[in-house]
């Protein structure tokens, strides 16, 4: 069965892409971010079925990826994917490398709430989210404080902050679903310093999202 097409907007142009292609773009962005980094522990908050962490782990074997997922079913699916050779297919990856094929490491998954991450303070070198905060609006403050607690320095958010949703259509869509209604600047009030301008990613016409890079504020 063919992948369902979704309509996305990028640089004021409209495209039709598959949901898988949207995931590929997200994975490419994160791969390019973490590729130059030294060996690190990297956490995804709201890891769902674990395919993003699994794909990044395969592409970047010197790092160790972790996923925290609220639902028992999501964690179960993540571990089922670990045992499936099909999960290691390069669908999400931009390119295949000999280095990636030599990887024996596997991501690690934990069940828990993003508002109470089951991890020690400063135990992760980097943390990221991918369209997870959009459904955590009521607990946004707690989640960001927890991400700050467990992260040594830098976090990356691929999320639909208001900065990416200035049109009336997008505002109404987000409000109708009680999705994230915060500006990226809200991170500053919670102990993060935003690095660089927000980067818009190809987004569904009715909901935009982009990349926010933030690091711990210096004392």
C-alpha positions as CSV (number, residue, x, y, z in Angstrom):
1,X,0.0,0.0,0.0
2,X,1.5,3.3,-1.0
3,X,2.5,5.8,1.6
4,X,-0.1,8.6,2.1
5,X,0.9,11.9,0.6
6,X,0.8,15.0,2.7
7,X,0.9,18.6,1.5
8,X,3.9,20.6,2.9
9,X,5.0,24.2,2.5
10,X,8.7,25.2,2.3
11,X,10.0,28.6,1.3
12,X,6.5,29.7,0.2
13,X,6.2,26.8,-2.2
14,X,3.8,23.8,-1.9
15,X,4.9,20.2,-2.3
16,X,3.3,16.8,-1.9
17,X,5.5,14.3,-0.1
18,X,5.0,11.0,1.8
19,X,4.9,10.8,5.5
20,X,8.1,8.7,5.3
21,X,9.9,11.5,3.4
22,X,8.9,13.9,6.1
23,X,10.6,11.6,8.6
24,X,13.6,11.3,6.5
25,X,14.1,15.0,6.5
26,X,13.8,15.1,10.3
27,X,16.4,12.3,10.6
28,X,18.8,14.0,8.1
29,X,18.7,17.2,10.2
30,X,19.5,15.4,13.4
31,X,22.2,13.2,11.7
32,X,24.0,16.3,10.4
33,X,23.8,17.9,13.9
34,X,25.3,14.9,15.8
35,X,27.7,13.6,13.2
36,X,30.6,15.9,14.1
37,X,30.1,15.5,17.9
38,X,32.4,13.4,20.0
39,X,31.1,10.2,21.5
40,X,27.9,11.2,23.3
41,X,24.8,10.0,25.1
42,X,21.8,11.4,23.3
43,X,18.2,11.3,24.5
44,X,15.0,11.6,22.6
45,X,12.0,12.7,24.7
46,X,8.8,11.2,23.4
47,X,10.4,8.5,21.3
48,X,7.2,6.8,20.2
49,X,7.9,3.5,18.3
50,X,11.7,4.1,18.5
51,X,12.3,4.3,14.8
52,X,14.0,7.7,14.9
53,X,16.5,6.6,17.6
54,X,17.1,3.3,15.9
55,X,17.9,5.0,12.6
56,X,20.2,7.6,14.2
57,X,22.0,4.8,16.2
58,X,22.6,2.9,13.0
59,X,23.8,6.0,11.2
60,X,26.0,7.3,14.1
61,X,27.3,4.2,15.9
62,X,29.8,6.0,18.1
63,X,27.0,7.6,20.0
64,X,24.5,5.9,22.3
65,X,20.9,6.9,21.8
66,X,18.2,6.7,24.5
67,X,14.4,7.1,24.1
68,X,11.9,7.9,26.8
69,X,8.3,7.0,25.9
70,X,5.2,7.4,28.0
71,X,3.2,4.5,26.7
72,X,3.9,0.8,27.5
73,X,2.8,0.0,23.9
74,X,5.3,2.4,22.5
75,X,8.2,0.9,24.5
76,X,7.1,-2.6,23.5
77,X,7.0,-1.6,19.8
78,X,10.5,0.0,20.2
79,X,12.0,-3.3,21.4
80,X,10.2,-5.3,18.8
81,X,11.8,-3.1,16.2
82,X,15.2,-3.7,17.7
83,X,14.8,-7.4,16.9
84,X,13.6,-6.9,13.4
85,X,16.3,-6.7,10.7
86,X,13.8,-4.6,8.7
87,X,14.1,-1.8,11.2
88,X,17.7,-1.3,10.3
89,X,16.8,-0.6,6.7
90,X,18.1,2.8,5.5
91,X,14.6,4.3,4.9
92,X,15.2,7.1,7.3
93,X,18.9,7.6,6.6
94,X,20.4,10.1,4.1
95,X,23.2,7.8,3.1
96,X,24.8,4.4,3.8
97,X,28.2,4.3,5.4
98,X,30.6,1.4,6.1
99,X,31.0,2.9,9.6
100,X,27.2,2.5,10.2
101,X,27.2,-1.1,9.0
102,X,29.8,-2.0,11.6
103,X,27.6,-0.8,14.5
104,X,26.8,-3.3,17.2
105,X,25.3,-0.7,19.6
106,X,21.6,-0.5,20.1
107,X,19.5,2.3,21.5
108,X,18.0,2.0,25.0
109,X,14.4,2.7,25.8
110,X,12.8,3.7,29.1
111,X,9.1,4.0,29.9
112,X,8.3,7.2,31.7
113,X,6.7,10.7,31.7
114,X,8.5,13.6,30.0
115,X,7.5,15.6,33.1
116,X,9.5,13.2,35.3
117,X,12.3,11.7,33.2
118,X,13.6,8.5,34.7
119,X,17.2,9.6,34.3
120,X,19.9,11.1,36.6
121,X,20.7,14.8,36.4
122,X,23.2,15.8,33.7
123,X,23.3,12.2,32.5
124,X,22.8,13.1,28.8
125,X,25.2,15.0,26.6
126,X,22.4,16.1,24.2
127,X,18.6,15.9,24.2
128,X,16.1,16.3,21.4
129,X,12.4,16.2,20.6
130,X,10.6,15.7,17.4
131,X,6.9,16.8,17.3
132,X,6.5,15.6,20.9
133,X,6.1,18.9,22.7
134,X,3.2,19.8,20.5
135,X,1.1,17.4,22.5
136,X,2.5,18.4,25.9
137,X,1.2,21.9,26.1
138,X,-0.3,21.4,29.6
139,X,3.0,20.1,31.0
140,X,5.3,22.2,28.9
141,X,7.1,23.9,31.8
142,X,7.7,20.7,33.7
143,X,9.0,19.0,30.5
144,X,11.5,21.7,29.6
145,X,12.7,21.8,33.3
146,X,13.3,18.1,33.2
147,X,15.1,18.3,29.8
148,X,17.3,21.0,31.3
149,X,17.9,18.8,34.4
150,X,19.1,15.7,32.6
151,X,21.0,17.5,29.8
152,X,24.6,18.6,30.2
153,X,24.4,21.5,27.8
154,X,22.5,21.5,24.5
155,X,19.0,20.5,23.5
156,X,17.4,20.5,20.0
157,X,13.7,21.0,19.5
158,X,12.0,20.1,16.2
159,X,8.6,21.5,17.2
160,X,5.7,23.8,16.1
161,X,6.5,26.8,18.2
162,X,4.3,29.8,17.5
163,X,7.3,31.3,15.6
164,X,6.5,28.9,12.8
165,X,2.7,29.3,12.9
166,X,1.9,33.0,12.4
167,X,-0.9,32.6,9.9
168,X,-4.5,32.6,11.0
169,X,-5.1,29.1,9.5
170,X,-2.2,27.6,11.5
171,X,-3.1,29.3,14.7
172,X,-6.7,28.1,14.5
173,X,-5.6,24.5,13.7
174,X,-3.2,24.4,16.7
175,X,-5.8,26.0,19.0
176,X,-8.5,23.5,17.9
177,X,-6.3,20.6,19.0
178,X,-4.8,22.2,22.1
179,X,-1.3,21.8,20.6
180,X,1.8,23.7,21.7
181,X,1.0,27.4,22.0
182,X,4.4,28.7,23.1
183,X,7.0,30.9,21.5
184,X,10.5,29.7,21.3
185,X,11.4,32.5,23.7
186,X,9.6,30.6,26.4
187,X,12.7,28.4,26.6
188,X,14.7,31.5,27.9
189,X,12.4,31.8,30.9
190,X,13.2,28.1,31.8
191,X,16.9,28.3,31.8
192,X,17.9,27.9,28.1
193,X,19.7,30.3,25.8
194,X,18.6,30.1,22.2
195,X,21.4,29.7,19.7
196,X,20.9,31.2,16.3
197,X,17.6,32.0,14.5
198,X,14.8,29.3,14.4
199,X,15.1,27.2,11.2
200,X,11.9,26.4,9.4
201,X,11.6,22.9,8.1
202,X,9.3,21.6,5.3
203,X,5.9,21.6,7.2
204,X,2.3,20.6,6.6
205,X,0.4,23.6,5.2
206,X,-1.8,23.7,8.3
207,X,1.0,23.3,10.9
208,X,4.5,24.5,10.7
209,X,7.5,23.4,12.7
210,X,11.2,24.0,12.8
211,X,14.5,23.6,14.6
212,X,15.4,25.4,17.8
213,X,18.9,24.9,19.2
214,X,19.2,25.8,22.9
215,X,21.9,25.4,25.6
216,X,22.0,25.8,29.3
217,X,22.2,29.4,30.4
218,X,25.5,30.3,31.9
219,X,25.5,31.2,35.6
